[in-house]
Structure formats: structure tokens, C-alpha cells
């Protein structure tokens, strides 16, 4: 399965410089926050596939203007072609703005998912705005990752943990990715294409 992941910036490769051949075969779009609702709706119109998203700390308009055809999966587990996908919005608390959480608050959200995670037997993909602590993050208050995300990886070992929030250019796609245990942690700033084996029926 080919998945398009996006976050943080409107990427010219998907708008003014869009080449349909470069994005052939997209079956799912996952958005990791800080993107205008109009952009998310545009992506669903272009690819005509499901789009699941979580909100970032700069997403303040989605509540009264939700992106048409897109599904917010914060604190939810959804299934797509057998893949179990968990969404976790927001970043570390730094000034009291929208979608900001202390590590304890985010840990409480994850604890509240235990029954659903047990029932679904974990997850294959996590999409989050913020990264796990000490993996792709920074030391300022806004851009520190969540400790609970690292514990989530250690316990459930998803195949992918995809995040945004950390603005960085990449000369090589391999610079986006870090393997933790058996989980591939990916910074999807801008956009990234992922090919993942589907879950057998």
C-alpha cells in the first residue's frame, strides 16, 4: 500500500508543481498537523482516497471549518485495509495555546486508550503532530517530544510512527527516519511517501 503523509507546510510538490505520475498509486493520506483545512480538503479531492488527520499547535480554524471529506482521529484507532492507525494531536505545552499538552496530560490520553488498544491488539501506525522525546525533537519547550510516545513505541511496537512539528529540510529521504526497536519513526515535514505491506486478510 502506498501512503502519502503530510505536515506543517503547503508543499509545492502537491500544488503548483504537482506531477500526478510522481504520486501514482496513493491509497491513503495521513496528515500530521499544522495544515490549513482547505489544503486537507484539496488533497482529498486530488487523490480521492481517505484522509485521516490530527491537529497541530497552529491549527485553530478546524473546529469551525472542518476540512470536508477528512477525518480527525485524535485519540482514536481506525482501520484501513486491515491497518490499525492511532492518532494523537498537539505538542508540548509552552504558552497555553490550542492543542498543547503537558506530558502527564498526554500520558492520561494514552492511558484512556488502553482498552481499545488491547481490543485491537495494538496498532500498526501512529500519526502524531509531535515526535517522541529524544527522537527528532529539540530542547525548547515547544519542540520537545512526548516521553509517553517513546513508552508507547516500547510497549506496542507499531510498524510506523509518523510525526510533524519539527521543521527541517532533507537532502536524503533516509534522514527523515530513525528505527527504534522495530518501529520506523518518520518526520513527514512537507510530504513523504511510504510503501507498507498490507495486513493479510
N, C-alpha and C positions, 0 to 999 in steps of 0.2 A: 504494500500500500504506500502511495506517495502522499505525504502530508506537507502542506505549506504552513510554516509558523511565522508570526509577525509580532513586532512590538515597537513602541516608543516613537517611531518616525514614519511619516508617509514616504515610502520608498519609491523613487522614480522608476525603478525597475518594474514596479507594478502599476505605474500610472503613465506618465508621459513617455517612458521608454519601454513600455510593455511589449514583449515578444511572446505571443501565445505558444510558440514552439518550445521556448525555454521552460514553460510551466505545464507541459502536456502531462496528462495522467493524474492531475491533482484530484484526490478523493475526499479530502478533509482539510479545513483551515482551522488552526488554533492560534488565538490572539492573546498575548500576554500583557496587555495593558498599555495605558498612555497613548491611545489612538482615538481619533475622533469617531463618533458613531457613524458619521457619513462615510468614512473610509471603510469601516467594517461592512456596512450595507453595500458599498460599492464592490467589495471583494466577493460577497455572496452573489451579486449579480453577474460578475465576471466568470466565476468558476462554477456557479450553480451546484454547490455541494454544501453540506452542513458547516456552519462556523460556530465554534464554541469559544467563549472568551472569559477572561477575568479582568477586573478593573485595576488600574494603577493609581498612584497617588495624585496624578494630574487629571484624572477622569472625573469631571464634575457635572457633565451635561447628560450622561446616560440615563439618569433617573427620570428626567422629564422628556428626554428624547431618545428612547432606546433604539439601538440600530435594528432596522427592520430585517427580519429573517435570521437573526443571530440569537444565540442562547447563552446567557450568563450562567456559568457553572460553579460560581464560588461556593465552597463547602458542599459540593455535590459530586456524586460519582455517576457518570453517564457511560453508556456503551455505544460503540460504533463499530460495526462489523466484528464484534467479539472483543474489541479492545476496551478495557476499562480505563476511563480517564477521570482524574480528580482535578478540580480547580481550586486555587487558593489566591485570593486577591491581595492587593495592597503591599505596603512596605513597612519598615520600622517606623515607630512614632518619632517625629522630630519637631513638629510645630503645631500639632493638633488639627491638621487639615484632613481632608477626606481620605478614607481608606488607609489609615495609619493605625498600626497596632504595636503594643509592646510585645516582647517575646512571650510573656505569660499569657497575654490575650490570644495570640496566635496558637499557643500550645493548647489553650482551652478549646479553640475551634477544632483543632485536630483531635483532641480527646473526645469531643462530641461526635466525631465520625467513626469511633471505634466499632460500633455495632454494624454500621454499613460497610466498613472495611472488612470486618470479619465475614459478613454475609456474602460479600463479593469476592472474598479470598484475595484481598489486596487490590492492587491496581497495576496497570501496565505503563501508564503515562501520567505524570503530574504536570500541569501547567500552572505557573505562578508568576506574579509580577517580580517579586524579589528573589534573589538567589539564596541558597543555603549559606549559613555562616562559614566563612573561610574558604568558600569556593566561588571564585569570580567576583567577590564583593569588595567593598572598600571600608575604610575606617571612620569616615564621617558618619554622623548619626543617621542621616537619610539613607545611606547606601550600604549599611551593614546588613548582612543576610540574617535570616532567622535560624537560631540554634535548633528549633523544633524541626525544621526542614531536613537538617542533617540526620536527626534521630529518625525521622520518617524514612529516609533513604536506608539507614542501617537496619531498620526493622522490616520494612516491606519490600525493599529491593526492586523498585519499579524498573522497567527497561529504560525509560527516558524520564528526565526531569528537565523541563524546558522553562526558561525564565527570561525576563527582560530587565529593565530598570538600570542596568549598567551600560552606559553609552560608550561604545568602543568600536573603532574600525578594525577590520580584519583583512590581512593580506592573504591569508590561507584559511580555508574553512576549518581546518583542524585546530586552529587557535581558539575556536568557539567552544570546544568540547573538552571536558575532563571526566575521566572514568573514576567513579567512587564505588568500591566494591564491584558490583556488576552493573551499576547504573551509569548511563551516559548523561552527564549534566551539560546542557547546551544553553549558551547565551544567544538568543534569537534576535538581538538588536537589528532593526531593519527587517530583514527576512531571511529565512533559511529553509531549505528543502530537506526533508527526512524521508528515507525509504525504510519501512519497517515491515517485517513479515507479519501477515495477518494471523489471527488466532484460528487454529483449526476448528472446523465446525463440529 
